[in-house]
Amino acid sequence: MESWVTITPDLQQGLKIASRIDNGKFRLLVNRICQNLQFSSNGKPFSEEEEEKLLKSLELNKEELTFLLDAITFIYKQAAFNIVKPAAFESILKDTCHLDEDKTLTFVNSWLTYGKGIIKDLRKKSIFPKQVKDINWCLNIQSSSSTISKDVNPVALFQLDFTGEKDSKLTIEFDKKSLTDLYMNFEKIQNQLDALK
């Protein structure tokens, strides 16, 4: 079976720390991380004050807590990106990550509970920081003048409004050939998307 997670030194360190944690506390920790991933995958699962309490409760130092939280988050994000079935999830945790039965069961139960929500939340997000939110366009036609014979040059102007930290706009000018080429490329993309269904 092909692994959907790569064991890095940081992940391995986080998993070693996880194996030392009490199972009851570990279950609560994993559930909190999954809830956070399900509703706001970019935010931190714990505030600074909560992290201080975790350090005492789990008897870890700051670096160990970071390894632990990052490892748990990484495993669930990789599982979500690869849309892993619970049986494959369990198998990898046991065989590749070398987690004991209790920790594996905690991971799998949380995946069964929160997995669909985590995947759904990740699907809403784009890997691109800016996205087009609106398109405005106009068609300009320069007709003949006293210096130019009866020559008509239509030009389409598109203004793309982007989302992001600071909204921005981009104006693009197309002549007839460029606009036709763009349209043909969109047709190819649409055909490929239709073939996937």
Order of alpha helices (4+ residues) and beta strands (2+ residues): alpha-alpha-alpha-alpha-alpha-alpha-beta-beta-beta-alpha
